[in-house]
Amino acid sequence: MASKRKRSTGSWEYVVKKKGVLPRPISLTFYDEAEGDRYVAHLEALLAKGIVPEEFKQREQARGMQSLADAIDEYQRAVHITDDDIGILKQLRVVIGSRSLMTINHDWAESWVRDLQAANLAPSTVRKKVGALARCLDWVMRRKDTMLSVNPLRTLPKSYASKQGGRTDAERDRRLQVGEELRIMGVLRREKPDDRQRPLDLPDAESLTLMFTLALETAMRLREIYTLSRDQVDLKARTIFLDKTKNGDKRQVPLSSVLMAALNAYLAALPCDNLFPQWDGSHDAERLRATSGRLSQQWARIFSAAKCDDLRFHDLRHEATSRLYVRTTLSDIQISRITGHKSLAMLRRYANLRGSDLANSLW
């Protein structure tokens, strides 16, 4: 039998318990005692049969996802998301995770975007953060126990990321300049740079050289390269098969004659399945990010020794994509199948053709 008590407000509070059926007691409030008695009697009859009304199931489910942090945790457990989104949501969980889902509305969305802009973040960075959380809230809304009737991040205006008088998007168009590729290869061969007393210490110079060649010949991303295993390389078919890429798609990357020669020699002497010793074979997101960080720092040292201080490893993807445009007659669609760009708009960001290259194509 449920317990009941009259509250100081004149209402009646009922507490219903059913061991083995309800995970915790249900508290109900009625202003009419007779109405409360009838409803609770009906509820107890259902519980006695092991039936929990749907409204209480949903209430119990919603109880476990009260905050943004809860939503982010549940979303990551239920959905396979990109590594970029994992990293962004991890940061957001710390910064805004305590906010109740009940307070997520359009006013909050606009206020949060203003906070991001106040931190002087680039519009592209703002869009990445908003996009990652918007995808999480889309998933929350699809649940039956949702506390959201609309995703407020989807109601922001198109220009939400740009702040009047603030930072603007600066598309990076860094490509290798004359002589830079030769200087980098010299550093990888342990040649002493003119302004240094000794060559750069590179214990894994051979694997780093192949990494550099793969980047320039395929436009593959750093993580796609260093996580390669022997069974992904098909020399007979002249392809590398990528099972898991940044955007979640699978793709086959064709191999140039330059890369074929480099891989033939490298694989013949490879003692294990993983192509690169810098990776321990773990696909744990944290360890992958740590490996990417270490390799990025190592490549920064190499580029600095080669007097390419403002060069980043990801710029090699720009360079490789641009070379596909300059050196081949492949269409945009064909190039996108090699590089893995989902949209032609994104692909053209990387196709930063030199004016001189375009001029040579004119009459």
C-alpha positions in Angstrom: 0.0 0.0 0.0 1.3 3.4 -0.9 2.0 5.9 1.9 0.4 9.3 1.8 0.6 12.5 3.7 -1.1 15.9 3.6 1.3 18.7 2.9 1.2 22.2 4.3 0.0 23.5 0.9 -3.1 21.4 1.2 -2.0 18.9 -1.4 -1.6 15.1 -0.9 1.8 13.4 -1.5 1.8 9.7 -2.3 4.9 7.5 -2.3 4.5 4.3 -4.3 7.1 1.4 -3.9 7.3 -2.0 -5.6 10.4 -4.0 -5.0 11.6 -5.8 -8.1 9.4 -3.7 -10.4 10.3 -0.1 -9.7 14.1 0.8 -9.3 13.1 3.6 -6.9 9.9 4.9 -5.2 7.6 7.1 -7.3 6.4 10.4 -5.7 3.0 11.7 -6.8 1.1 14.9 -5.7 -2.7 15.4 -5.9 -4.8 18.3 -4.7 -7.9 16.1 -4.4 -7.5 13.2 -2.0 -10.2 11.0 -3.6 -8.6 11.5 -7.1 -5.2 10.6 -5.6 -6.6 7.4 -3.9 -8.2 6.2 -7.2 -5.1 6.8 -9.3 -2.7 5.2 -6.9 -5.0 2.2 -6.5 -5.0 1.8 -10.3 -1.2 2.2 -10.4 -0.6 -0.4 -7.7 -2.8 -2.9 -9.5 -0.7 -2.5 -12.6 2.6 -2.8 -10.6 1.3 -5.9 -9.0 1.1 -7.5 -12.5 4.7 -6.3 -13.2 3.4 -3.5 -15.5 5.1 -0.1 -15.4 3.2 2.7 -17.2 5.2 4.2 -20.1 5.2 7.7 -18.5 7.2 6.3 -15.5 9.6 4.4 -17.7 10.4 7.6 -19.6 10.7 9.6 -16.3 13.2 7.0 -15.0 15.2 7.1 -18.3 15.3 10.9 -18.3 16.4 10.9 -14.7 19.8 9.4 -15.9 20.3 12.1 -18.5 19.8 15.4 -16.8 22.8 17.5 -17.9 24.9 18.1 -21.0 27.6 15.9 -19.5 25.1 13.1 -19.2 24.0 13.6 -22.8 27.6 13.7 -24.1 28.4 10.5 -22.2 25.3 8.6 -23.4 25.9 9.9 -27.0 29.5 8.6 -27.1 28.4 5.2 -25.7 25.7 4.8 -28.3 27.1 6.4 -31.4 30.3 5.9 -33.4 31.6 9.5 -33.8 34.8 11.0 -35.3 37.9 11.5 -33.3 37.6 15.2 -33.8 34.2 15.2 -32.2 35.4 13.1 -29.4 38.1 15.6 -28.6 35.8 18.6 -28.9 33.0 17.0 -26.7 35.6 16.1 -24.1 36.5 19.7 -23.8 32.9 20.9 -23.8 32.0 18.3 -21.1 34.4 20.1 -18.8 33.4 23.6 -19.7 29.6 23.5 -20.0 28.8 19.9 -19.0 27.0 20.9 -15.8 24.3 22.8 -17.6 20.9 21.2 -17.3 19.2 19.9 -20.5 16.1 21.7 -19.3 17.9 25.1 -19.8 19.1 24.4 -23.3 17.2 26.9 -25.5 17.8 29.4 -28.2 18.8 32.2 -25.7 21.4 29.9 -24.2 22.7 28.9 -27.7 23.2 32.5 -28.7 24.9 33.3 -25.3 27.3 30.3 -25.7 28.3 31.3 -29.2 29.0 34.9 -27.9 31.2 33.4 -25.2 33.2 31.4 -27.9 33.6 34.6 -30.0 34.7 36.5 -26.9 37.5 34.0 -26.5 38.8 35.2 -29.9 38.3 31.8 -31.6 38.3 31.7 -35.4 34.9 31.2 -37.0 35.9 27.8 -38.2 36.7 26.7 -34.7 33.4 28.1 -33.4 31.6 26.1 -36.1 33.5 22.9 -35.2 32.5 23.2 -31.5 28.9 24.1 -32.3 28.7 21.3 -34.9 29.9 18.6 -32.6 27.5 19.6 -29.8 24.6 20.0 -32.4 25.1 16.4 -33.6 25.0 15.3 -29.9 21.7 17.2 -29.3 20.3 15.8 -32.5 20.7 12.3 -31.1 19.2 13.4 -27.8 16.1 14.7 -29.5 15.6 11.3 -31.3 15.3 9.5 -28.0 11.8 8.9 -26.5 12.9 10.3 -23.2 14.1 13.5 -24.7 13.9 16.8 -22.7 14.4 18.8 -25.8 11.6 19.7 -28.2 13.9 21.5 -30.6 17.7 21.6 -31.1 18.5 25.3 -30.5 21.9 25.0 -32.2 20.1 24.3 -35.4 18.1 27.5 -35.2 21.2 29.8 -35.2 21.5 32.1 -38.2 24.0 31.1 -41.0 26.4 33.8 -39.9 26.5 32.8 -36.3 30.2 32.0 -36.2 31.4 35.4 -37.4 31.7 38.3 -34.9 31.4 41.9 -36.1 34.9 43.2 -36.1 36.3 39.9 -34.9 38.4 37.2 -36.4 37.7 35.9 -39.9 38.3 32.6 -41.5 41.8 32.4 -42.9 42.1 29.4 -45.2 45.6 28.0 -45.0 47.2 27.7 -48.4 50.8 26.8 -47.4 52.5 24.7 -50.1 56.1 23.6 -50.5 58.3 26.3 -51.9 61.3 25.8 -54.2 64.0 23.8 -52.5 62.0 22.9 -49.4 61.3 19.3 -50.4 65.0 18.7 -51.1 66.0 20.3 -47.7 63.5 18.1 -45.8 64.8 14.9 -47.5 68.3 16.0 -46.7 67.4 16.2 -43.0 65.7 12.8 -43.2 69.0 11.4 -44.7 70.8 12.8 -41.6 72.6 15.4 -43.6 74.0 18.3 -41.5 72.1 21.6 -42.1 74.4 24.5 -42.9 73.4 26.4 -39.7 73.8 23.4 -37.3 76.8 21.7 -35.8 75.4 18.2 -36.3 72.6 16.3 -38.1 69.2 16.0 -36.4 69.0 12.9 -34.3 66.4 10.7 -36.1 66.4 7.1 -34.9 63.4 6.2 -37.2 64.6 8.2 -40.2 63.7 5.4 -42.7 60.0 5.2 -41.5 59.8 9.0 -41.3 61.0 9.2 -44.9 58.3 6.8 -46.0 55.7 8.8 -44.0 56.8 12.0 -45.9 56.6 10.2 -49.3 53.2 8.8 -48.5 51.9 12.3 -47.6 53.2 13.9 -50.8 52.1 11.0 -53.1 48.6 10.2 -51.6 47.3 13.3 -49.7 46.7 11.0 -46.8 46.3 12.4 -43.3 48.9 11.9 -40.6 46.8 9.4 -38.6 45.8 7.5 -41.8 49.5 7.1 -42.5 51.0 6.1 -39.2 48.2 3.5 -38.4 48.9 1.6 -41.7 49.4 -2.2 -41.5 50.9 -4.5 -44.0 47.6 -6.0 -45.0 46.3 -2.6 -46.1 48.9 -2.4 -48.8 48.2 -4.3 -52.0 51.2 -3.9 -54.3 49.7 -6.0 -57.0 46.6 -3.8 -57.2 48.7 -0.7 -56.5 46.4 0.5 -53.8 46.2 1.2 -50.1 42.9 0.4 -48.4 41.8 2.7 -45.7 39.1 1.1 -43.5 38.5 3.9 -41.1 39.1 7.5 -42.1 38.5 10.9 -40.4 35.1 11.3 -41.9 34.2 7.6 -41.3 34.3 6.5 -44.9 36.4 3.7 -46.4 38.5 4.4 -49.5 41.2 3.0 -51.7 44.2 5.1 -52.5 46.1 4.5 -55.7 49.9 4.2 -55.6 52.2 6.2 -57.8 55.3 4.6 -59.3 57.4 6.7 -56.8 55.5 5.3 -53.9 55.5 1.7 -55.3 59.3 1.7 -55.4 59.5 3.1 -51.9 57.0 0.6 -50.5 58.6 -2.4 -52.2 61.9 -1.7 -50.6 60.4 -0.8 -47.2 58.1 -3.8 -46.9 60.8 -6.3 -47.9 62.7 -5.3 -44.7 59.7 -4.8 -42.4 59.8 -7.2 -39.4 56.2 -6.7 -38.2 52.7 -6.0 -39.5 52.6 -2.3 -38.5 54.3 -0.1 -41.1 55.4 2.5 -38.6 57.2 1.9 -35.2 55.8 5.2 -33.8 52.4 3.5 -33.3 51.8 0.8 -30.8 48.8 -0.7 -32.6 46.2 0.7 -30.1 43.1 2.3 -31.5 42.2 4.0 -28.1 41.3 7.6 -28.9 43.5 9.1 -26.2 46.5 7.1 -27.3 46.0 8.0 -30.9 45.8 11.7 -30.0 49.0 11.3 -28.0 50.8 9.6 -30.9 49.6 12.3 -33.3 50.9 15.0 -30.9 54.3 13.4 -30.6 54.6 12.9 -34.4 53.5 16.5 -35.0 56.2 17.8 -32.7 58.8 15.6 -34.4 57.8 16.9 -37.8 58.0 20.4 -36.5 61.6 19.8 -35.5 62.4 18.3 -38.9 60.8 21.2 -40.8 62.6 23.7 -38.5 65.9 22.0 -39.3 65.1 22.2 -43.0 64.4 26.0 -42.6 60.6 25.4 -43.2 59.5 26.9 -39.8 56.0 27.7 -40.7 55.3 24.3 -42.4 53.0 21.8 -40.8 52.6 18.1 -41.7 49.0 18.7 -42.7 50.2 21.2 -45.3 51.6 18.2 -47.2 48.0 17.2 -47.8 47.4 20.6 -49.4 50.5 20.1 -51.5 49.6 16.6 -52.6 46.1 17.6 -53.6 47.3 20.5 -55.5 49.9 18.3 -57.3 47.0 16.0 -58.4 45.4 19.0 -60.1 48.7 20.3 -61.7 50.2 17.0 -62.8 47.1 15.0 -63.9 44.0 15.4 -65.9 41.8 13.8 -63.2 38.4 15.3 -62.5 37.3 16.8 -59.2 35.3 13.6 -58.5 38.3 11.4 -59.2 40.6 13.4 -57.0 38.1 13.5 -54.2 38.0 9.7 -54.3 41.8 9.7 -53.8 41.9 12.3 -51.1 38.7 11.4 -49.3 37.1 14.9 -49.3 33.3 14.6 -48.9 32.4 17.8 -50.6 33.9 19.6 -53.6 33.8 22.8 -51.7 36.2 21.3 -49.1 38.3 19.8 -51.8 38.8 23.1 -53.5 40.2 24.5 -50.2 43.1 22.2 -50.7 43.5 22.8 -54.4 45.5 26.0 -54.0 46.9 26.2 -57.5 49.8 28.5 -58.1 49.1 31.4 -60.4 52.1 30.4 -62.5 50.7 26.9 -62.9 47.4 28.2 -64.2 49.2 30.7 -66.5 51.1 27.9 -68.2 47.7 26.4 -69.1 46.6 29.5 -71.0 47.2 30.2 -74.7 
